[in-house]
Each structure stands twice: as C-alpha cells, then as structure tokens.
Amino acid sequence: MSGGGDGTALAGFLDFEPPTEDFREAVLQGLAERQKRIPAKFFYDDRGSRLFDRICEQPEYYPTRAELEILENERERLRALLPAEASVIEFGAGAAQKIRLLVEALVTPRCYVPIDISRQFLLHSAEGFARDHPELPTAAVCADFTLAVDLDPVVPEGPRVGFFPGSTIGNLTPDEAVGFLKSAARTLGEGGFLVVGVDLRKDPARLEAAYDDAAGVTAAFNLNLLRRINRELGGGFELDGFAHKALYDRDEGRIEMHLESLREQRVRIAGETFAFARGETIHTENSYKYELDGFQALAKRGGFRPALALTDAESLFSVHVLAVA
Ligand SMILES: C[S@@+](CC[C@H](N)C(=O)[O-])C[C@H]1O[C@@H](n2cnc3c(N)ncnc32)[C@H](O)[C@@H]1O
C-alpha cells in the first residue's frame, strides 16, 4: 500500500491491477470459441473509461440520469436506512460521480474506498474525489471486483456500505451476479449494506437506442476493445473491418453488444491467427435488465435481504438497498 505524502490526495492505494497476461489469455481463449467472445471488463483501459463517461452524457443513455435522479431525490430514505460512521466501498467506481450524492446522504461516513480495474482512470477520479472531500479519507483499490480482495489494510473496523451503481451488475450473467453478491456480502460483513443500481426491463427500441447512440460514442467504445488488443497484445485488427451492433434478446432479458466482421478476414494476435467470416461477430457485452422482484430474488440467492427498492419517476431504472442477511 502506498500512503499519503507521495504527492497525491489519497490516504492509500492498493494495486492489484490484473496483468496483461490475463487479457492475452482471455482474448486468445474467447476468440477460439465457436461464438467468439471477450469479457466486458476488458473494455476499460484509460480510453475505454473516458469513452464510457461520454456515453453517460448521450441523450439516448437514460441510465445515468435516472440513477442520479433517484440518489438525489431519495437521500432521506437512504439516510434513515444506512448505518452512520460507515466505511463506503464502491465497486467499479469509474468517474466517482454518483458516490458524491450517496456520501451526502450518509451520516458521518468514515472513509471512501473506490475499487476499479481501470488503474489510471481510478487514480484520477479518486484523487479528484479526495481533493473535493478532504474530511473523508479516500483510499483507492485497483482490482478485479469479481475476485476476493482483502480490504482490511485500507478499511477500518465498523459498519460497511457497498455501492455498485451504473447497472454494472447487469454485465454479469445472473449466476455470475449471485457469485459477486456472495463475495460482496463477505466483504461487507455482518451489519453491512449494498446499494446497487439495476436497469429495468422496458421497450426494446428504447434499450437498443441507449446502446447505439446516434453520435457513435458506444460504437467507438466497443471498437476500442480491438484497438486495445492491437496496442497491448500486438494484434492486427483493422478497425474499419468491424461494426458495432447492439440487440435486445427478449428471452434472456439482456442487451447484447457485438462487433460484426464486415468482410471475410484473418487477424494475427500474439502469434495466433483467427479467421472471421463476413457477418461473424465477437460478443463483447451483456447488459441484463431486471424487474424489481426478479432482482430481489437474485439478491436473496446472493446472501442479501432486500430492504428497499427505489425507482425514478419514469420507472426506467432502480436502486436497491440490500442488507447482508
Ligand atoms: C458501466 S461502468 C460504470 C461506471 C460508474 N460506476 C457509473 O455508475 O457510471 C463499469 C465500471 O466498472 C469497472 N469495472 C468493470 N468490470 C470490472 C471488474 N471486473 N473489476 C473492477 N472494475 C470493473 C469499469 O472500469 C467501469 O469503471
């Protein structure tokens, strides 16, 4: 752990950044499957994180505005339910914007610990938060939140509140989400709570528009994965050979993002060659959508007791407060 006094505003930094080897392995394995696929967590290099921030500003991308509306309007109910003097742990913190509203709702929080896989972006946003909240010790953790991380070096004794906004839980399959919740319940411990943002099922046209904005920012975000493979793994993708696709699968209740090969082509990556037929896709992201009770049932399987479910005025998005069971 590096502490304060090194020129940053942070009280500490734990660095468990996944090695490039993990990325190489996931890409080589995923592209060898019949339905080629790469896990969504690899979108987030620094450029990917900055593109995601721009997605949040697009008129079609309602989730960010709807979640902010809930956090803004429901401070009193959140304050009444969540423990005072809690250590706040955020999973997949990104730009660390929504946490500002949650922290305002809490009674004398003790510290803020953002966790994210995107190291440079995490440090930048955590330092920004720390400078704006000098009264609240902030320690950043670069890690894959699907793996257990020992937070004891940066989180004091006492109640813990987890925060998992942005519908990031929707990027996990329901079984993966249950696995994540079980691990989060252990991290948060007895008396702990998790505040989690979950996108709701709705008109497929509205969903598909949110994942295929007219300005092409989500397309650039999706294609950035190929750019990252080229840069970090010495890949040979020609970016104009692939197109962004986002489709809602009603049966699965999820948006799928793919990169579609626009021609027959062969691509060299880390000494291996992968053939793409015209129209063949790489599946790059799932984004599961839930009904309120469907998510609560999932939360119970993950070791939590649903305590409160909040929605925005249009019922586009939900924020659940879950207590460790
Ligand atoms: C959909 S964005 C949400 C960002 C922000 N929380 C928000 O609500 O706008 C997902 C965030 O989680 C991070 N992330 C994705 N998968 C992760 C993983 N397995 N471990 C740690 N961070 C992850 C990304 O870097 C990104 O910042």
The ligand as an ORCA input file, in Angstrom:
! r2SCAN-3c Opt
* xyz 0 1
  C     -20.652      0.503    -16.550
  S     -19.250      1.322    -15.896
  C     -19.983      2.199    -14.507
  C     -19.140      3.324    -14.014
  C     -19.730      4.107    -12.847
  N     -19.829      3.282    -11.636
  C     -21.096      4.632    -13.190
  O     -22.046      4.275    -12.495
  O     -21.199      5.443    -14.129
  C     -18.396     -0.028    -15.147
  C     -17.207      0.370    -14.263
  O     -16.758     -0.798    -13.587
  C     -15.376     -1.039    -13.870
  N     -15.258     -2.495    -13.996
  C     -15.841     -3.305    -14.913
  N     -15.558     -4.595    -14.654
  C     -14.784     -4.597    -13.539
  C     -14.182     -5.633    -12.760
  N     -14.337     -6.928    -13.079
  N     -13.467     -5.274    -11.677
  C     -13.299     -3.968    -11.326
  N     -13.849     -2.938    -12.031
  C     -14.585     -3.257    -13.113
  C     -15.067     -0.286    -15.145
  O     -13.715      0.074    -15.228
  C     -16.020      0.903    -15.029
  O     -15.437      1.953    -14.322
*
